[in-house]
Amino acid sequence: MHVGEKPYVVAAPGPVELSSRVLTIEAVTGMMNQLLPVEARQALDELGAVEHEMPRSLPTIADRFTVVAARGGDDIWIEIRRHRVAEPAPLVRPAAVAAPPPRPVPAPPPRPEPTASPSVEAAEETAPAAAGPQGPPPVARPAAPPIEPEEDVEPVEPEPAPAVVLPLARNHVRPEPPPRAALAARIAGLDRLLRLAAARGATTLYVMAQAKPSIRVDGEIAVLDGEPELSPPEVEALIMDLAPERTRQALKSGEGSEWVSEVEDVGRVRCLSIRDHRGPGGIFRLIAARAATAEQLGLSKEIQGLLDEPEGLVLVAGPRASGKSTLICAFVDLINRSRSDYVITLESQIKFVHESRSSLVSQREVRGDAVETAAVARAALRENPDVLVIEDLRSPEVVAVALEAVEAGHLVIGAVSAHTSAAAIGRLVEQFPPDRRLKAQAALADGVRGVVAQVLLRKTGGGRVAARELLLNTPSVANLIAEGRMAQIPLAIDSGRKHGMVPLNDALVAFVQGGIVDAREAYRKAYERQAFLSVLRREGLDTSFVERLA
């Protein structure tokens, strides 16, 4: 059971949906409160995951049931797992116990054939009289001597004939399905693994030879509980089943391949096959069906105001895996809903598909080198887009095309791998040779509208949150860029709070003050740590954790 998903059970044939409606957070929370005791719910809030064995409500059911629950913020998933035990040997029915030969009695009177099945009590009373030299009639049951029940065996009461009603203790537990010996049976488990990964809020599923499947949740790698270790042939069979026909030959030869698949109840999955020292492997990245909106990401009005600009350069900065692509997708979504423009995006991988709304959105994948990316960008400009999105401004050729587009009156959105706003602008300038840097600085000083730099932090209650630094291109900032004094940009941000600028340390401290992020996590993600500690002390917050970290 997972918030936003339909409840289902994992049976031998595969997952079976239990309802046509998705579960709300209220419904999942209510079930969690019924299944988990108070101490287990407290452990769930503190640790983010808990496993609890359910008490046995029916003594006649030998199987054990455990509840596994995890949560990340408002995202909750619950599993009820059944642990089967070996079925006990069936109890011998009293009627089936061999009876001693009947004792002869003198001159037994003939007993007429009964027209109806007598009750068990009547059969026991008439059994001595009915036993003659020829034995009991075919329909009569000989009386069995009383059986002393064993200490741990519950006697079974005989049922009236001809109907046979078995007590609950005699109900056969469905046997465990046979082990999946054939590889084809393991293939069906890949969809199940992807569903489990999606239910846990994972972004990536890893399937490697001689290892258990793993997932990435909130940026951390974790083993998928309850899954067996996979052999190299099993991993290869799993990947081959999901791969399209055109890439199977490359997989057979051991070459890496990449493709996108549609998986029911999961959505689009970007698949990558690899091979390491242990054998084949697969990396499956789950792509959200819909891009996160500006409201969901909590973007300030100053950040959203950058997208109202008719032309200029808007930069998104951050280290690796800091959510730059997610933020850019939110920018495109906001433009798509609020402007009537022609938008072209150049991406190495299309992670979110934008359906055209108020704007016309054209998304293109560019897999080549920097020269090819620059050529594709120049070709896109010939289509006269209002907005050009370049996923990575990674070379002077691509940066030059972006600046040319800005000078031509286009709005350009691009990403730069840098920790801060000042570092992002400095990174663009440094890509040019020395003889071209002054011209690049002048173009950036005139064309930049703003820089959003962000880092992702783990929340204390599970999940992640983004801390953002915002630089706006005021006249003082433009002078610093034109003169190449990037080191003074942080001072300009500090003094530009009245214009809506936000230093990164202010955003980090605000999360610590609100109890959203632990101070140690914020310190770990701070780029200027001493300045961050100074802000903590200025706000009267405890900084003794630094001594414990040392």
N, C-alpha and C positions, 0 to 999 in steps of 0.2 A: 504494500500500500504506500503510495507516494502522492504528496500534494500536487495537484494539477494533472494526475494520471488516473486511469481507470484501474480499479483493483483487479488483480488476477492471481491465479494459482499456477504453479509450475508442476504440471503433470507429466507422465511418461510421454504422451504424444507431443507435448509442448505447452506453452503458456495458454491458459484459458481465462478469458475475461469473465468477471463475476457481475459486472454492472455496465450499463451503457453510459453512465455519467461519471465524470471525473470527480475526484475527491477534493473537497475544500480543506483548508487548514483547520477549520473548526471541527470537521468530521474526523480528521486524522488525530487532532489533539484529544477529542473525546474518546476515541478508541484507545489511544495511548494511556489516558488516565484510567481506563477500565482494565487494561492489561498489565500495567506496571504499578507496583506499590510506590509509596511516597519516597522511600530511600532510593529506589531505582530511578525515579524521575529526577531526584536531586543529583544523582551521579550522571545522568544524561545531560543535565544543564552544565555540570562542571567539566565533564570529559568529552562531550559531543557524541558519545556512542556508549551503549550499554547492552548487556545480554542478561536475560532473566528467565529462569526456568519456571514454567507455570505449574501451580499445584494441580494434583490429580483430582478432578471433580467426579470421575466415575471409576470405581475400583475395578470394574470389569474391563477397562481399556488399559493395556500394558504399555502402549507407546508413550514416550515422553514428548513434550512440546516446549520449545523455548521461544522467547520473543527477543528479536534483535532490533534495536531502534537506534537511529542516528539523526542528528539535526544539525543544520547549518543556518543560523538566523531563523527565518520563518520557513525554511525548507525542512520537512520532516519525512522520513521514510521508515516503514515498519515491516518486518518480516516475521511470520510465525512459521517456525521450522518444526517438522515432524521427525522424530528420531525413532525409527522402528526397532522393535526387539523381536527375537526369534519367537515364532508362535509356539505355545506349549502344546505338548502332545494332547490330542483330543481325549476327553474323559469317556470312559466306557459306559454306555447306557445300561441301566439295570436290566432291561429286557434282553440285552445281548449276552448277559453272563450265563455261562453254561450251568444248567441246573442238574442236580443228582437225579439218578433214575427214580421214578415215582415208586413209593412203597405200595406194595399190593394190599388191597383190602378185600375182604370176603364179599362176594356177590355184589359188585357195584351196580347200582341201577343204571339203566341206559339213559344217556343225556341227549335230549333232542338238539338238532342243529340250531344254533341261535339265528334269529332273523335280523338282529341288530348287534352292533359291536357293544359288548358290555363295558362298563367302566372298569378302571384299573382296580378299584376296591372290590367290585363284584368278581372280577377274574381271580383275585387273590383268595376270596372266600370259597369259590367253587372249584379251585384248582385241585384240591385233594380228592374231591368226589368225581371230578371229571377224568382223572387219570385211571385208565383201565389197562388191561394186559396189552392192548394194541397201541398204547401211548395216547397222548392228548389229540383231540381233533385238530385239523389243519388250522382252524381259526383261533384256537385257544392257545394261550400263552402259559407255559408252566411257571409256577411260582418259584421265584429265586429266594434262596435263603438271605436273610438280612445281611447287608454288607456294612462292615464298620468303616466309616469314611476315614481317610487318612487325615493327618493333622492339618496339612496344607491344601487339601482338596475339598472343594465344596460339593456335596452330593447333588446329583441332578434328579429332580423329581420326574417320574415317568409321566408321559402324556397320554391322554385318551386316544384310542384308535377310532377310526382310521386316520384322523388328522394328526399331523406331527408339528408341534410348535416348539421350536428350540428356544431355550432361554438366552438372554443377552450374552452370557459368558461363552456360549457356543458359537457366536458369530465369528466367522473367519476373518481375520485381519487380512486386507489385501496384501499379497506378498510383494516384496521389493522387486522392482523390475530387474531383469538380468543385467549384469555389467555390460557396458557398451564395448564390446570387443571389436566391432567393425568400425573403421574410421568414418564411414558414412553416418553412423549414429552420433559421433562426436561433432560432425559438421553442424547439425541442427542446433548445437549448443552455442554457436557463435552469435546468433541473433539473441539468444537468452543472455549471453554475457554482455552484449551491448545494451540490452534493456536494463540489466542490473546496474551497469555503469551509469546509465542515464538516471536511474532511480536514485542513485547516491549523489547526484549532482556532479558527476565526473565530467571532465572535458576531454579526457583521452583514455583509451583502453590499450594496454600493452600485452601482447601475446608472444611469448618467447619460448624457444625450445629449452627443455630441462628446467623449467621454472613455472611457478603458478601465475595465472593472469594477474596483472596489476592495473591500477587506475590512478589517475591524477585528480585529486580533489583539493580545491583551494591552493593550488600550486604545489602540493605535497604528493609524493608517491606512496601508495599503500597497496598491500596485497589484497586481492578480492577474497574475502573469507569463504571457506567451505568449498573451494575449487581445487581440483587435483593438479598435480604437476603434469605438464604436457610433454610428450615425446616429440622429437623432430618430425616423424611422419604425420603425427596428429596435427601439429601446427601447420605443416604444408597443406594438408587436406582442408583445414579450416580456411586458409587464405585462398586456396584454389577455388573453393566453392563460391566465395564472395567476389572473386575477381572476374571482370568481363573477359570474353573470349580473346580479345585482341592482346591482352596482357598475360595470358596463361603461358604462352610459349616463353616469354621472358622469365617468368617465374620458374619454369622447369629448368631453364639453363642457369639459374642462380642469380640472375641479374635483378637489381632492384626496380621496382615499378611503382607508379602512383596513379590513383584513380578515385573517383567519387561514386558512392553507392547510395541508393535509397533503401532504408531499412524501416519496415513497418513499426509504428509506435515509437520510433527513435528519430527519424528524419534523415537528413543528409549526413553521410559519414565520409570523411576524407581518409582514404586508406593508403598506407605506405608499406611496402614489403621490404624487408632488410635481410641480411645474413651476417651472422657473427661467428665466433669460434665455437659456439654450441650448436649452430644450425640455423634454420630459417626463423624468421620472426615477423610480426606484423604490428604496426602502430595505427590505431584507428581513432581519429579525432572527430568528436561529435560536434556538429555544427548546429547551433541553435536555429530553430525554424524562423524566428523573427529577431531582428536586431533590437538591441536595447535602446530605449528612447532616452531623450535628454532628461525627461522627468524621472525616469527610473534611475538614472545615474546621478541625479541630484545636481545637475549643472546649474551654476549661478546665472543670473540674468546678464552679467558682464560677459561670461563665456558665450552664452547664446547670442548676445549682441554682435559678436564677431561674425556670425553667419548672416547678418543683415547687410554686411558690406557688399557693394556692387562689384568691387574689384579689390585686389590686394593679395597678400600671402598670409595664411594662417598656419602656424606650425604646431604640431603635436609632438612632444618630446617625452622621453622616458627610457629607462634601461630595458634590457631584454625581459620579456614576459611581464610588462607593466600595464597591459591593457590598451596599448596605443591603437590597435586595430579596432577594438570594441568602441573606443571613443570616436574614431573617425567614422565608423558605421552609424553611430548616434548622430554625428554631424550631418551625414547624408540623409538620414531619416528625417531630421528636423527640416532640412532644406526641401526635401521631397513633400513634406506636409505643409510648409509655410510659403514656398515660393513657386512661381511658374517658370521654371528654367529648364535648360537642357544640361544634364549632368553626365559627365564621362568619368568613370573610375578606372584606374590602371592598378591592378592588384596581382601579386604573385600567386595568390590563391583566393578565390572568391569564397569568403567565409559566410557571408550573409547575402541572401538574394533580396534585392529591393524591388518590389512591384511599383511601377510608376503610378503616382497619385496626382498631386498638383503639378509635379515636374515630370519630365521624361528622363529616365535613368538608364544609361547604357554601361554595363560592367564588362570589363575585358581582363583576361588573364595574360600576364606578360612573364614568360619564364626565361627569357634570354639574359644576356649580360647587360652592363650599363649602356653600351652603345646601342643595343637593340631597344632597350627601354626608352632611351632618348629619341630614337627614330619613331617608335610607336607614339610617344608623346607629341612629337612634331606633327605626325599624321593626324592625331586627334584634334590638334588645334585648327587644322584645315576644315574641320566640321563646325567651327565657330561655336564651341560650347560656352555656356555662361559660367559653369563651374567645372574645373578640372581637378580631380583627386589623384594624387600620386602617392602610393603607399609608402615608398621609401626613397628619400632624396639622398641617395648613397654615392653619387659620383658628380664631378663637376659638370659633365655633359647634361645630366638630368637636372641639376640645379640651374644651369644656364637656361634650359628650356622653360623651367618654372618661372624664372625672372623675366624672360621674354614674354611669357603669357601674361604676367602681371602688368608689364609695361603696355601690352596690347589691350588691357582693360578687362581681363578675366579674373575671376576669383579662384585662387589656387589653394588647395589644402594638401599639406604634405607632412610626412612623419620623419623624425630624425632620432637616431639612437643617442641620447644624451641625458644626463641626470637632471640638469637644470635648464632654465630658459637661456641664461647667458652662455652655457656650454653648447646649447643647440645652435645659436647664431654663430658662435665661434667655430663650431664644427663645419658649418656651411662655408664660411670664409676660408678655412684652412684647406678645403678641398681644391681650391684654385691655386695655380702656380703664383709665385710672389709678384710677378709683373701684372697679374690680373686682380689681385686682392683689393686694391683701392677701388676699382670699378665695382667689384662685387659688394664691398662695404657700402658704397653709395647707393647701389640698387636695393640692397636690403634695408638701408635706413629709410628709403623712400617707399618701399613696397610692403614691408612687414606691417601687419595690422595687430597681431598679437601672437603670443606663444603660451601654450598650455603644457606644463610639464607635470607628470603625475607618477606616483609609485603606488603599488598595491600592498596593503597590510592585512594581516589576519585579525579578524575581530575576536574579541574575548568570548562571544557567544557562538562562534562558528561563522564561516563565510569570510568574505573579504570586502574591503572598502578602499576607495581610492582617495589619496591625499593629493591635492592639485595646487600647483603654483601658477599664478597668472601674471604675465607681463603684457602691458599695453604700450603701444608705440606712441608715447607722448613726445613733444618736441625735445625734451631733455634726453629721453632714451634714444631718439633718432640721432642726436649729436654724438652720443657715446658710440653708437654703431658705426657712424660715418668715420669717426676718428679711430676706430679699432680699440677702444677702451672697454673691452667686454668685462674686465674684472670689476668695473664700477657699476655694472648693471644691478647686482644685488642691492646696493645702496639706493639706486633709483627705485627699485621695487619697494623697499622699506618706506621711502618718502612718498611713494605713489599710492598709499592706501586710500587716500581721499578720492582717487580716481577709480577705485575698485580693484587695484592690484592686490595680490595676496602672496606673501612669501611662503615657501614650502614649510618652513618651521612653524609658522602660525597655524597652518592646516594640521600639522602633526600634533601640536600641543592642544588644539581644540578637540581632537579625538581622544587624547589622554584625559583631558578635563571632563569630558562627557562619559568616561568609562567605556567607550566603544573599543578602544585599542589599549593594550597594555603598554606601559612606558618603555619596557625593554624592547618590545617589537617596534615601536616608533623610533627608538634610538638606533636600532639595527638598520632601519631604512632611511635614516636621516643622512643627507649628503654632507652637510657641515655639522658634525656632531657636537663640537664644542659650542657653537652658536645655539644649537638646539638645547643643550643643557643650560645655557644662560637664560634662555626664554623660560624653561621650566622653573628655574630658581626665581626669576622675576615674577612668575605667576604664583609662587609659593608652593610648588609641587615638589614632592620628594624625589631626590636624585641619588639616594644611597644605593640604588640598584647597580650603579656604575661600578662601585667597589666590589660588589658580589660578582659582576661579570669579569672583573680583572682577576 
